[in-house]
Amino acid sequence: MIQNEKTDVIRERLQSILTDNLEQLTKDLQELEPKDRIKCLLEISRFVLPTLKSIESKESLTVEQPLFDITTLYRGKD
């Protein structure tokens, strides 16, 4: 059996275990403290939801500077 087949078999078995115990899992989750329940749900979601990756912009941001600071024109005039 090659590695991908082994992984698929394990994945199928785990999915079956979860499916067969969904009701108990739901009860167990409800018994957790809110912070623990959130933590657990976030952990489980990693296996269900697609992972988002940060995107790095390759464009540079150019900010034009004024030729002079207008406040310097009025210094000492008061």
Secondary structure as GFF3:
##gff-version 3
##sequence-region A 1 78
A	DSSP	alpha_helix	3	20	.	.	.	ID=ss1
A	DSSP	alpha_helix	22	31	.	.	.	ID=ss2
A	DSSP	alpha_helix	34	45	.	.	.	ID=ss3
A	DSSP	three_ten_helix	70	74	.	.	.	ID=ss4
###
